[in-house]
Amino acid sequence: TVDGFTLSPTKGPANTAGTHTTITPPTPPDGVHFTQISAGNSHSLAIGDDGNTYAWGYNSDGELGTGSFNTFSSAMPLRVSTPAGVRFVQVSAGWDHSLAIGDDGHAYSWGDNGYGELGSSDTGLARSVPERVTDPAPDTVWATISAGQDYSLAIDSDGHAYSWGWNQYGQLGAGINIGSSIDQPVRVTDPAPDTTWSAVSAGDLHGLAIDSDGHAYGWGNNEHGELGNGSSDRNPHPTPARVHDPAGQPNTTWTTISAGRIHSLAIDSDGHAYSWGHNDFGQLGNGSSDNSYTDHSTPARVHDPAPDTTWTAISAGRAHSLAIDNHGHAYSWGHNDFGELGNGSSDTNPHPTPGRVTDPAGQPNTIWTTISAGSEYSLAIDTNVHAYSWGRNTDGLLGDGSTTNSSIPVWVAVPQYTITGINVDGTGIGAADRRVNPTTGVWDTTMPSHTPATVNVTVTYRHQTYRHQTVQSPWHGITIGGGVQTDTVTLHYTYATAYIVRFSLGDAAGHTGSPTPADQHLLDGETITSPQDPEWEHHWLTGWAKADGSTWDFNTPVTSDMTLTAQWQAWQFTLDPISGLETGGNTLHITPPPNPPLPLRLTHISASHNHTLAIGSDGNTYAWGLNDYGQLGDGTTTNRNQPVRVHTPAGVRFTQISAGFDYSLAIGDDGHAYSWGWNRFGQLGDNSTTDRNTPVRVHDPAVQPNTTWTTISAGNTHSLAIDNHRHAYSWGDNQYGELGNGSSDTNPHPTPVRVHDPTWYPNTTWTTISAGGWHSLAINSNGYAYSWGRNNYGQLGSSDTNPHPTPVRVHDPTWYPNTTWRTINAGWNHSLAIDNNGYAYSWGRNDGGQLGNGSSDTNPHPTPARINDPTRQPNTTWTTISAGIDHNLAIDTNEHAYSWGRNPYGQLGTGSRDYNPHPTPARVHDPTPNTTWTTISAGWDHSLAIDNNNHAYSWGWNQYGQLGDNSNTDRLAPVPVGLRQIVVTGITLDRNDATPAPAWNTGSRTWDTTAPAHPAGTVPATIHWTLAGQPQTDYPLTYTYTPHYTLPKAGSIPIQRLSGGTLLLLTTLAALTMTAHQLSRRYQPGRHTTISA
């Protein structure tokens, strides 16, 4: 996707005509929706959900950012020419200049620069397109920005405030020469050492800010008491001074602040609104107006329109004010000459108390989310992400395609993009090779043939603006004349070599009823889908081999045509003995065949509470361990100490897995998310709280049908995921704010909800996410780490121990400003991360030495600190890290595994166990000499890893079989995960089941049971067995029962009376009788004949 235009697919076969691809413009059928707005003096700015920035109104010095210095007005949004590859996430419109922050963290400016207000070190040189603001320090990252009258204010990511531009009244707050101008950022003077700031607002000639303790400050012009310091005078105030507390409200703390022309507004931490400064039109909202210019120099409560009204947003304009209450209703007060109050009228009377803003026509009970008061006009956004405007419309300030003032909200015209042409590497797409959907504007294009290469796809489009009016609901669009822009955008399409993969059954051909798998047609770099396993009686399928005999890994990209041949190995069961007396009672020893000779190789692994998930090289998903809630996904609640197949949905193979506390998550090759196991808190995301023992589809977020996902993470009782637009979602438990949705409660949240954007960073996109005990971690697209949720041990890394229900920035490690991170992992009450230099850091709980900093204690550790290097391994760098409940695992750049933390069950894999903390990384024992590792995962008290041969190993606690080694024995060092274990479940002799059920004899390595009684003769012996927990076809053998004869008791026939001839005769008769009896039983009609093994 580039500039909102999406090409799909982006890859197709080379030297082949007729391949289809679609090109989708950035707007939905009803056009762009604005997600952020800013009203200035005579121009407006907005950010669209297409990622572009728009401007409208007056353009005298390039403030619209379209590349033109011509003086003109635009009554409809025009696209701002943003720097290549940058999307703005915050905008602010000043007097006649504009400011923005990009998704790269840099600040940008454009427009008038007569006083250096652009901060570009070149006073007097205006700019018609955005350019970088000069950084006060290398690679400064900005958090918020505010444009005033010919000056600018901003806060960086460390919380420091800066200013630049005109300083006639000390409005820069930097304590520098009054009347001077500064053309690059200077530090606002700290009122106390190391003050950090959370909010800033630039008025016409005065500035306001809130520090990190919630205290408000003001500086600059104070002629009308707008600084709120208890006085008013015409002297400059060049440094911040504390805003007075409202009368009777000592130690007031503030959450929101807004500087107008010569009045100020704020919301305190209880949600009450206050005002101070000039009040000639009632803009203070305190119930009076004073045309004698009497100053109001301390904060006074804004009148509540209803008892105990609380407010969520507030904005000060030229001489009017706007606010949103906690019900989403908008209110206004003050000047109304042009209808800027939006109450359906315009007059010259003061309006000294808040009145409700009229709902837009045809939109009753409108709920508002955002407001911005400009110079005699207003802007707002509702919950449907529609932007509205009202008030003065000189120069098209309202952006509705007209210059007519409006006293009620009118819909801001919305941009819409129409594709007019497509060119593929110089070849135009003609009418015969395209189909255009008139409703969506999507082009279905037939791509021309081309040799292997990645080529440019140039899209020509028309950008025009639509105004909406209401005839009857819904909205209907009307094209506004003019404002049409033609432009191009370049996408990329890869013509890849096509390959055919064929399959052969090998030695099984002609001996099996399984069909030969169908050919697969793939492009260079794609992977083969593992076919359905064929079956050949009494043979193992050991893999699929290339022509050179090497086994194929189905996770390897294809680079040539090939035939894969099934590899087989014969096997058999044996029975000892093969005969016994018809009375039964003798022991039967069943020797199973060896397990499949080539153990299934694993490519992904995830360990959690007491179960483990894995993906095999055959494309199937496996699980083992505790299964009390169905978390193994095999359709049962039976614990397993060896891997069993997860019952994946038909036609779906999982590509990503994450094991949580007694539940499991996965992403399928269809892009959908799946879940199973425990669901008390809705952590399965299936819109229920019902436990599931097989995978079910995670619900799509509201108004996001057919959502596809790229990353998923299962925590204790909450889940996190990132969708294909890189937005973060959460579901499940939220008692500590771990869902990041701005709230905390004890209710289940059984469907995905959007994680809030960090403060000052709208439209944040994410690359990595991790769910811990009751907290969450993520890395955004700029590489910065954020956290939210429980914080009692400092596990959020936010330098405090307060819970945070919305994402907050993880503090940079000491001495390392602007740290960016490669990976992050949330443990139970602690957190781990690796920075982009490969160094590992930790924060949070440390009573078991789990922070790896060389110590253990019970104190919170709320900021990241470097994990110690292993002994005699200075400057160790790491590639992978994993946090358990109180132990951790990591792999260094030499591919060796290390561990630290608690070790009562041997989960550190160092060959021992104890209850002492182990606060420094130690080498995990190699299961074979010089083992190297690729993947590692820490569970509750057990550990797993995959070596470079894709063999899995496990160690630690094993009460529930979570090590998967076919035992329940704890292991102090890595042991192989026993995949596809054979279990004999029974043997039937003729129609009689042997009892008890066969038991494993470790000495003879046989399954032993007792033969039942049966009349003499040879009978079928049918062995029942499972492989990896799955029932298999019975194996046939035979068993022979022999007659049981009782000789006469000694003395019943005196031996001395029998002659030698008599003895010989009796012996011969007995032998003939036995032979006849056996023959008669062997050939009785209807009885089984002998079956050879």
ZIRA-V786267 format. One record per backbone hydrogen bond with DSSP energy under -0.5 kcal/mol. CO is the residue of the C=O (numbers start at 1). NH is the residue of the N-H. E is the energy in kcal/mol with one decimal. If there is no record, write none. Layout:
co=CO nh=NH e=E
co=CO nh=NH e=E
//
This chain:
co=2 nh=5 e=-2.7
co=5 nh=2 e=-2.3
co=6 nh=24 e=-2.7
co=8 nh=22 e=-3.1
co=10 nh=494 e=-2.7
co=12 nh=496 e=-3.1
co=13 nh=16 e=-0.6
co=19 nh=447 e=-3.4
co=21 nh=445 e=-3.5
co=22 nh=8 e=-2.4
co=23 nh=443 e=-2.4
co=24 nh=6 e=-2.4
co=28 nh=31 e=-2.5
co=31 nh=28 e=-0.7
co=33 nh=49 e=-2.6
co=36 nh=47 e=-2.2
co=38 nh=40 e=-0.5
co=38 nh=45 e=-2.3
co=40 nh=375 e=-1.9
co=42 nh=58 e=-2.9
co=43 nh=40 e=-2.0
co=44 nh=56 e=-1.7
co=45 nh=38 e=-2.3
co=46 nh=54 e=-3.3
co=47 nh=35 e=-3.1
co=47 nh=36 e=-1.1
co=48 nh=51 e=-1.8
co=52 nh=48 e=-3.1
co=53 nh=80 e=-3.1
co=54 nh=46 e=-2.2
co=55 nh=78 e=-2.8
co=56 nh=44 e=-2.8
co=57 nh=74 e=-2.4
co=59 nh=72 e=-1.7
co=62 nh=65 e=-1.9
co=65 nh=81 e=-3.0
co=70 nh=72 e=-0.7
co=72 nh=59 e=-2.5
co=74 nh=57 e=-2.5
co=75 nh=401 e=-3.2
co=78 nh=55 e=-2.4
co=80 nh=82 e=-1.7
co=81 nh=130 e=-0.6
co=83 nh=86 e=-2.1
co=87 nh=103 e=-2.4
co=89 nh=762 e=-0.8
co=90 nh=101 e=-2.2
co=92 nh=94 e=-0.5
co=92 nh=99 e=-2.4
co=94 nh=41 e=-2.0
co=95 nh=42 e=-0.6
co=96 nh=112 e=-2.4
co=97 nh=94 e=-2.8
co=98 nh=110 e=-1.8
co=99 nh=92 e=-2.3
co=100 nh=108 e=-3.2
co=101 nh=89 e=-3.0
co=101 nh=90 e=-1.2
co=102 nh=105 e=-2.3
co=105 nh=142 e=-2.9
co=106 nh=102 e=-2.8
co=107 nh=133 e=-3.0
co=108 nh=100 e=-2.2
co=109 nh=131 e=-1.9
co=110 nh=98 e=-3.0
co=111 nh=127 e=-1.8
co=113 nh=116 e=-1.3
co=113 nh=124 e=-3.4
co=116 nh=119 e=-1.9
co=119 nh=134 e=-2.9
co=122 nh=125 e=-2.0
co=124 nh=126 e=-1.0
co=127 nh=111 e=-2.9
co=128 nh=67 e=-2.4
co=131 nh=109 e=-2.1
co=134 nh=185 e=-0.5
co=137 nh=140 e=-1.3
co=141 nh=157 e=-2.8
co=144 nh=155 e=-2.3
co=146 nh=153 e=-2.7
co=148 nh=95 e=-1.8
co=148 nh=150 e=-1.1
co=150 nh=166 e=-2.8
co=151 nh=148 e=-2.7
co=152 nh=164 e=-1.8
co=153 nh=146 e=-2.8
co=154 nh=162 e=-3.1
co=155 nh=143 e=-3.2
co=155 nh=144 e=-1.6
co=156 nh=159 e=-2.1
co=159 nh=197 e=-3.1
co=160 nh=156 e=-2.6
co=161 nh=188 e=-2.6
co=162 nh=154 e=-2.2
co=163 nh=186 e=-2.4
co=164 nh=152 e=-2.7
co=165 nh=182 e=-2.0
co=167 nh=170 e=-1.4
co=167 nh=179 e=-1.9
co=169 nh=237 e=-1.3
co=170 nh=173 e=-2.0
co=173 nh=189 e=-2.3
co=177 nh=180 e=-1.4
co=180 nh=167 e=-1.6
co=182 nh=165 e=-2.9
co=183 nh=121 e=-3.2
co=186 nh=163 e=-2.2
co=192 nh=195 e=-1.4
co=196 nh=212 e=-2.5
co=199 nh=210 e=-2.1
co=201 nh=203 e=-0.6
co=201 nh=208 e=-2.4
co=203 nh=149 e=-1.1
co=204 nh=149 e=-0.8
co=205 nh=221 e=-2.4
co=206 nh=203 e=-3.0
co=207 nh=219 e=-2.0
co=208 nh=201 e=-2.6
co=209 nh=217 e=-2.8
co=210 nh=198 e=-3.0
co=210 nh=199 e=-1.5
co=211 nh=214 e=-2.2
co=214 nh=254 e=-3.2
co=215 nh=211 e=-2.7
co=216 nh=243 e=-2.9
co=217 nh=209 e=-2.1
co=218 nh=241 e=-2.0
co=219 nh=207 e=-2.8
co=220 nh=237 e=-0.6
co=222 nh=225 e=-1.4
co=222 nh=233 e=-1.5
co=224 nh=296 e=-0.9
co=225 nh=228 e=-1.8
co=228 nh=244 e=-3.1
co=233 nh=222 e=-0.5
co=237 nh=220 e=-3.1
co=238 nh=175 e=-2.1
co=241 nh=218 e=-2.3
co=246 nh=249 e=-2.4
co=249 nh=252 e=-0.8
co=253 nh=269 e=-2.2
co=256 nh=267 e=-2.2
co=258 nh=260 e=-0.5
co=258 nh=265 e=-2.5
co=260 nh=204 e=-1.6
co=261 nh=205 e=-0.7
co=262 nh=278 e=-2.4
co=263 nh=260 e=-3.0
co=264 nh=276 e=-1.9
co=265 nh=258 e=-2.6
co=266 nh=274 e=-2.9
co=267 nh=255 e=-2.8
co=267 nh=256 e=-1.5
co=268 nh=271 e=-2.2
co=271 nh=311 e=-3.0
co=272 nh=268 e=-2.6
co=273 nh=302 e=-2.8
co=274 nh=266 e=-2.1
co=275 nh=300 e=-2.1
co=276 nh=264 e=-3.1
co=277 nh=296 e=-0.8
co=279 nh=282 e=-1.5
co=279 nh=290 e=-1.6
co=281 nh=351 e=-1.7
co=282 nh=285 e=-1.9
co=285 nh=303 e=-2.8
co=290 nh=293 e=-1.3
co=296 nh=277 e=-3.3
co=297 nh=230 e=-2.5
co=299 nh=247 e=-0.6
co=300 nh=275 e=-2.1
co=306 nh=309 e=-1.4
co=310 nh=326 e=-2.0
co=313 nh=324 e=-2.1
co=315 nh=322 e=-2.4
co=317 nh=261 e=-1.7
co=318 nh=262 e=-0.5
co=319 nh=335 e=-2.5
co=320 nh=317 e=-3.1
co=321 nh=333 e=-1.7
co=322 nh=315 e=-2.5
co=323 nh=331 e=-3.0
co=324 nh=312 e=-3.0
co=324 nh=313 e=-1.3
co=325 nh=328 e=-2.2
co=328 nh=368 e=-3.3
co=329 nh=325 e=-2.5
co=330 nh=357 e=-2.9
co=331 nh=323 e=-2.0
co=332 nh=355 e=-2.4
co=333 nh=321 e=-2.9
co=336 nh=339 e=-1.1
co=336 nh=347 e=-1.5
co=339 nh=342 e=-1.9
co=342 nh=358 e=-3.0
co=351 nh=334 e=-2.4
co=352 nh=287 e=-2.7
co=355 nh=332 e=-2.2
co=358 nh=409 e=-0.5
co=360 nh=363 e=-2.3
co=363 nh=366 e=-0.7
co=367 nh=383 e=-2.0
co=370 nh=381 e=-2.1
co=372 nh=374 e=-0.5
co=372 nh=379 e=-2.3
co=374 nh=318 e=-1.7
co=374 nh=376 e=-1.4
co=376 nh=392 e=-3.0
co=377 nh=374 e=-2.9
co=378 nh=390 e=-1.8
co=379 nh=372 e=-2.3
co=380 nh=388 e=-3.1
co=381 nh=369 e=-3.0
co=381 nh=370 e=-1.6
co=382 nh=385 e=-1.9
co=385 nh=34 e=-0.6
co=386 nh=382 e=-2.1
co=387 nh=412 e=-2.5
co=388 nh=380 e=-2.1
co=389 nh=410 e=-2.7
co=390 nh=378 e=-2.8
co=391 nh=406 e=-1.7
co=393 nh=396 e=-2.0
co=394 nh=397 e=-1.0
co=395 nh=74 e=-0.5
co=396 nh=399 e=-1.6
co=399 nh=413 e=-2.7
co=406 nh=391 e=-3.4
co=407 nh=344 e=-2.8
co=409 nh=361 e=-0.6
co=410 nh=389 e=-2.2
co=414 nh=466 e=-2.9
co=415 nh=32 e=-2.2
co=416 nh=464 e=-2.5
co=418 nh=462 e=-3.5
co=421 nh=460 e=-2.8
co=422 nh=429 e=-2.5
co=423 nh=425 e=-0.7
co=423 nh=458 e=-2.8
co=424 nh=427 e=-2.0
co=426 nh=428 e=-0.6
co=427 nh=424 e=-3.3
co=428 nh=430 e=-0.7
co=430 nh=433 e=-1.5
co=431 nh=434 e=-1.2
co=433 nh=446 e=-2.8
co=435 nh=437 e=-0.5
co=435 nh=444 e=-3.2
co=436 nh=438 e=-0.7
co=437 nh=441 e=-2.9
co=442 nh=437 e=-2.6
co=442 nh=444 e=-0.5
co=443 nh=23 e=-2.2
co=443 nh=445 e=-0.7
co=444 nh=435 e=-1.9
co=445 nh=21 e=-2.3
co=445 nh=447 e=-0.7
co=447 nh=18 e=-1.1
co=447 nh=19 e=-0.5
co=450 nh=15 e=-3.5
co=453 nh=455 e=-0.6
co=453 nh=495 e=-3.6
co=455 nh=493 e=-2.2
co=456 nh=425 e=-2.5
co=456 nh=458 e=-0.6
co=457 nh=459 e=-0.6
co=457 nh=491 e=-3.0
co=458 nh=423 e=-2.3
co=458 nh=460 e=-0.6
co=459 nh=489 e=-2.0
co=460 nh=420 e=-3.1
co=460 nh=421 e=-1.7
co=461 nh=487 e=-2.2
co=462 nh=418 e=-2.9
co=462 nh=464 e=-0.6
co=463 nh=485 e=-2.8
co=464 nh=416 e=-3.2
co=465 nh=480 e=-1.8
co=466 nh=414 e=-3.0
co=467 nh=478 e=-3.4
co=469 nh=471 e=-0.6
co=469 nh=476 e=-1.7
co=472 nh=471 e=-0.7
co=476 nh=469 e=-2.0
co=478 nh=467 e=-2.8
co=483 nh=485 e=-0.5
co=485 nh=463 e=-3.8
co=487 nh=461 e=-2.7
co=489 nh=459 e=-3.1
co=489 nh=491 e=-0.6
co=491 nh=457 e=-2.7
co=493 nh=455 e=-3.0
co=493 nh=495 e=-0.6
co=494 nh=12 e=-2.3
co=494 nh=496 e=-0.8
co=495 nh=453 e=-1.5
co=496 nh=14 e=-2.8
co=497 nh=524 e=-2.1
co=499 nh=522 e=-2.5
co=500 nh=502 e=-0.6
co=500 nh=562 e=-1.8
co=501 nh=520 e=-2.5
co=502 nh=564 e=-2.9
co=504 nh=566 e=-2.7
co=505 nh=508 e=-1.8
co=506 nh=509 e=-1.7
co=508 nh=511 e=-2.9
co=508 nh=512 e=-0.6
co=520 nh=501 e=-2.9
co=520 nh=522 e=-0.6
co=522 nh=499 e=-3.6
co=523 nh=526 e=-2.7
co=526 nh=558 e=-3.2
co=528 nh=530 e=-0.6
co=535 nh=514 e=-0.6
co=536 nh=539 e=-1.7
co=538 nh=571 e=-2.1
co=540 nh=542 e=-0.8
co=540 nh=569 e=-1.6
co=543 nh=567 e=-2.8
co=544 nh=552 e=-3.4
co=545 nh=565 e=-2.4
co=546 nh=549 e=-1.9
co=550 nh=546 e=-2.6
co=552 nh=554 e=-0.6
co=553 nh=556 e=-2.3
co=556 nh=528 e=-0.5
co=558 nh=525 e=-2.7
co=562 nh=502 e=-2.6
co=563 nh=565 e=-0.5
co=564 nh=504 e=-2.5
co=565 nh=545 e=-2.7
co=567 nh=542 e=-2.7
co=567 nh=543 e=-0.8
co=569 nh=540 e=-3.5
co=574 nh=591 e=-2.5
co=576 nh=589 e=-2.8
co=578 nh=1040 e=-2.3
co=580 nh=1042 e=-2.4
co=581 nh=584 e=-2.0
co=582 nh=1014 e=-2.4
co=586 nh=1011 e=-2.8
co=588 nh=590 e=-0.6
co=588 nh=1009 e=-1.8
co=589 nh=576 e=-2.2
co=589 nh=591 e=-0.6
co=590 nh=592 e=-0.7
co=590 nh=1007 e=-2.8
co=591 nh=574 e=-1.8
co=597 nh=599 e=-0.7
co=601 nh=617 e=-3.2
co=604 nh=615 e=-2.0
co=606 nh=613 e=-2.8
co=608 nh=940 e=-2.4
co=609 nh=940 e=-0.6
co=609 nh=941 e=-0.5
co=610 nh=626 e=-2.8
co=611 nh=608 e=-2.2
co=612 nh=624 e=-1.7
co=613 nh=606 e=-2.5
co=614 nh=622 e=-3.1
co=615 nh=603 e=-3.0
co=615 nh=604 e=-1.3
co=616 nh=619 e=-2.1
co=617 nh=554 e=-0.9
co=620 nh=616 e=-3.0
co=621 nh=646 e=-2.9
co=622 nh=614 e=-2.2
co=623 nh=644 e=-2.4
co=624 nh=612 e=-2.5
co=625 nh=640 e=-2.1
co=627 nh=630 e=-1.2
co=630 nh=633 e=-1.8
co=633 nh=647 e=-3.0
co=640 nh=625 e=-2.8
co=641 nh=966 e=-3.2
co=641 nh=967 e=-0.5
co=644 nh=623 e=-2.1
co=646 nh=648 e=-1.8
co=647 nh=695 e=-0.6
co=649 nh=652 e=-2.2
co=653 nh=669 e=-2.1
co=656 nh=667 e=-2.2
co=658 nh=660 e=-0.5
co=658 nh=665 e=-2.5
co=660 nh=609 e=-0.6
co=660 nh=662 e=-1.3
co=662 nh=678 e=-2.7
co=663 nh=660 e=-3.0
co=664 nh=676 e=-1.8
co=665 nh=658 e=-2.4
co=666 nh=674 e=-3.0
co=667 nh=655 e=-3.1
co=667 nh=656 e=-1.4
co=668 nh=671 e=-2.2
co=671 nh=709 e=-3.0
co=672 nh=668 e=-2.8
co=673 nh=698 e=-2.9
co=674 nh=666 e=-2.1
co=675 nh=696 e=-2.6
co=676 nh=664 e=-3.0
co=677 nh=692 e=-1.9
co=679 nh=682 e=-1.5
co=681 nh=749 e=-1.5
co=682 nh=685 e=-1.8
co=685 nh=699 e=-3.0
co=692 nh=677 e=-2.7
co=693 nh=635 e=-2.6
co=696 nh=675 e=-2.4
co=701 nh=704 e=-2.0
co=704 nh=707 e=-0.9
co=708 nh=724 e=-2.0
co=711 nh=722 e=-2.3
co=713 nh=720 e=-2.5
co=715 nh=661 e=-1.9
co=717 nh=733 e=-2.5
co=718 nh=715 e=-2.4
co=719 nh=731 e=-1.7
co=720 nh=713 e=-2.7
co=721 nh=729 e=-2.8
co=722 nh=710 e=-3.0
co=722 nh=711 e=-1.4
co=723 nh=726 e=-2.3
co=726 nh=766 e=-2.7
co=727 nh=723 e=-2.5
co=728 nh=755 e=-2.7
co=729 nh=721 e=-2.0
co=730 nh=753 e=-2.5
co=731 nh=719 e=-2.9
co=732 nh=749 e=-0.6
co=734 nh=737 e=-1.2
co=734 nh=745 e=-1.7
co=737 nh=740 e=-1.8
co=740 nh=756 e=-3.0
co=745 nh=734 e=-0.5
co=749 nh=732 e=-2.9
co=750 nh=687 e=-2.8
co=752 nh=702 e=-0.6
co=753 nh=730 e=-2.2
co=758 nh=761 e=-2.4
co=761 nh=764 e=-0.8
co=765 nh=781 e=-2.2
co=768 nh=779 e=-2.2
co=770 nh=777 e=-2.6
co=772 nh=716 e=-2.1
co=773 nh=717 e=-0.6
co=774 nh=790 e=-2.6
co=775 nh=772 e=-3.1
co=776 nh=788 e=-1.8
co=777 nh=770 e=-2.7
co=778 nh=786 e=-3.0
co=779 nh=767 e=-2.8
co=779 nh=768 e=-1.4
co=780 nh=783 e=-2.3
co=783 nh=821 e=-3.1
co=784 nh=780 e=-2.7
co=785 nh=810 e=-2.8
co=786 nh=778 e=-2.1
co=787 nh=808 e=-2.5
co=788 nh=776 e=-2.7
co=789 nh=804 e=-1.9
co=791 nh=794 e=-1.6
co=793 nh=861 e=-1.8
co=794 nh=797 e=-2.0
co=797 nh=811 e=-3.0
co=804 nh=789 e=-3.5
co=805 nh=742 e=-2.5
co=807 nh=759 e=-0.6
co=808 nh=787 e=-2.2
co=813 nh=816 e=-2.3
co=816 nh=819 e=-0.8
co=820 nh=836 e=-2.1
co=823 nh=834 e=-2.3
co=825 nh=832 e=-2.6
co=827 nh=773 e=-1.8
co=828 nh=774 e=-0.6
co=829 nh=845 e=-2.2
co=830 nh=827 e=-3.1
co=831 nh=843 e=-1.7
co=832 nh=825 e=-2.9
co=833 nh=841 e=-3.0
co=834 nh=822 e=-3.0
co=834 nh=823 e=-1.5
co=835 nh=838 e=-2.1
co=838 nh=878 e=-3.1
co=839 nh=835 e=-2.7
co=840 nh=867 e=-2.7
co=841 nh=833 e=-2.0
co=842 nh=865 e=-2.0
co=843 nh=831 e=-2.7
co=846 nh=849 e=-1.5
co=846 nh=857 e=-1.2
co=848 nh=918 e=-1.0
co=849 nh=852 e=-1.8
co=852 nh=868 e=-3.0
co=861 nh=844 e=-2.5
co=862 nh=799 e=-2.6
co=864 nh=814 e=-0.5
co=865 nh=842 e=-2.1
co=870 nh=873 e=-2.1
co=873 nh=876 e=-0.8
co=877 nh=893 e=-2.0
co=880 nh=891 e=-2.3
co=882 nh=889 e=-2.5
co=884 nh=828 e=-1.3
co=885 nh=829 e=-0.5
co=886 nh=902 e=-2.3
co=887 nh=884 e=-2.9
co=888 nh=900 e=-1.5
co=889 nh=882 e=-2.7
co=890 nh=898 e=-2.8
co=891 nh=879 e=-2.8
co=891 nh=880 e=-1.4
co=892 nh=895 e=-2.2
co=895 nh=933 e=-2.5
co=896 nh=892 e=-2.3
co=897 nh=924 e=-2.6
co=898 nh=890 e=-2.0
co=899 nh=922 e=-2.5
co=900 nh=888 e=-2.6
co=901 nh=918 e=-0.9
co=903 nh=906 e=-0.9
co=903 nh=914 e=-1.7
co=906 nh=909 e=-1.9
co=909 nh=925 e=-2.8
co=914 nh=903 e=-0.6
co=918 nh=901 e=-2.9
co=919 nh=854 e=-2.4
co=921 nh=871 e=-0.6
co=922 nh=899 e=-2.2
co=928 nh=931 e=-1.3
co=932 nh=948 e=-1.8
co=935 nh=946 e=-2.4
co=937 nh=939 e=-0.5
co=937 nh=944 e=-2.3
co=939 nh=885 e=-0.9
co=940 nh=885 e=-0.7
co=941 nh=957 e=-2.4
co=942 nh=939 e=-3.2
co=943 nh=955 e=-2.0
co=944 nh=937 e=-2.7
co=945 nh=953 e=-2.7
co=946 nh=934 e=-2.8
co=946 nh=935 e=-1.4
co=947 nh=950 e=-2.2
co=950 nh=602 e=-2.7
co=951 nh=947 e=-2.5
co=952 nh=977 e=-2.4
co=953 nh=945 e=-2.1
co=954 nh=975 e=-2.2
co=955 nh=943 e=-2.9
co=956 nh=971 e=-2.1
co=958 nh=961 e=-1.5
co=961 nh=964 e=-1.7
co=964 nh=978 e=-1.9
co=971 nh=956 e=-3.1
co=972 nh=911 e=-2.6
co=975 nh=954 e=-2.3
co=977 nh=979 e=-1.3
co=980 nh=596 e=-0.5
co=981 nh=1028 e=-2.0
co=981 nh=1029 e=-0.5
co=983 nh=985 e=-0.6
co=983 nh=1026 e=-2.6
co=986 nh=1024 e=-3.0
co=987 nh=989 e=-0.5
co=987 nh=994 e=-2.8
co=988 nh=990 e=-0.7
co=988 nh=1022 e=-2.8
co=989 nh=991 e=-0.6
co=989 nh=992 e=-2.7
co=991 nh=993 e=-0.5
co=992 nh=989 e=-3.1
co=999 nh=1008 e=-3.0
co=1000 nh=1002 e=-0.7
co=1001 nh=1005 e=-2.2
co=1001 nh=1006 e=-1.0
co=1006 nh=1001 e=-3.1
co=1006 nh=1008 e=-0.6
co=1007 nh=590 e=-2.6
co=1008 nh=999 e=-2.2
co=1009 nh=588 e=-3.0
co=1010 nh=995 e=-0.7
co=1011 nh=585 e=-3.2
co=1017 nh=1041 e=-3.6
co=1019 nh=1039 e=-2.4
co=1020 nh=990 e=-2.9
co=1020 nh=1022 e=-0.5
co=1021 nh=1023 e=-0.6
co=1021 nh=1037 e=-2.2
co=1022 nh=988 e=-2.5
co=1023 nh=1035 e=-2.3
co=1024 nh=985 e=-1.9
co=1024 nh=986 e=-1.5
co=1025 nh=1032 e=-2.3
co=1026 nh=983 e=-2.2
co=1027 nh=1030 e=-2.0
co=1028 nh=645 e=-0.5
co=1030 nh=1027 e=-2.5
co=1035 nh=1023 e=-3.0
co=1037 nh=1021 e=-3.4
co=1039 nh=1019 e=-3.3
co=1039 nh=1041 e=-0.5
co=1040 nh=580 e=-2.4
co=1041 nh=1017 e=-2.4
co=1042 nh=582 e=-2.5
co=1043 nh=1045 e=-0.5
co=1045 nh=1047 e=-0.6
co=1049 nh=1052 e=-2.1
co=1054 nh=1057 e=-1.5
co=1055 nh=1058 e=-1.3
co=1057 nh=1059 e=-0.5
co=1059 nh=1063 e=-1.9
co=1060 nh=1064 e=-2.0
co=1061 nh=1065 e=-2.3
co=1062 nh=1066 e=-2.4
co=1063 nh=1067 e=-2.2
co=1064 nh=1068 e=-2.1
co=1065 nh=1069 e=-2.2
co=1066 nh=1070 e=-2.1
co=1067 nh=1071 e=-2.0
co=1068 nh=1072 e=-2.3
co=1069 nh=1073 e=-2.2
co=1070 nh=1074 e=-2.2
co=1071 nh=1075 e=-2.2
co=1072 nh=1076 e=-2.3
co=1073 nh=1077 e=-2.3
co=1074 nh=1078 e=-2.3
co=1075 nh=1079 e=-2.4
co=1076 nh=1080 e=-2.6
co=1077 nh=1081 e=-2.0
co=1078 nh=1082 e=-2.5
co=1079 nh=1083 e=-1.8
co=1081 nh=1084 e=-1.0
co=1084 nh=1087 e=-1.6
//
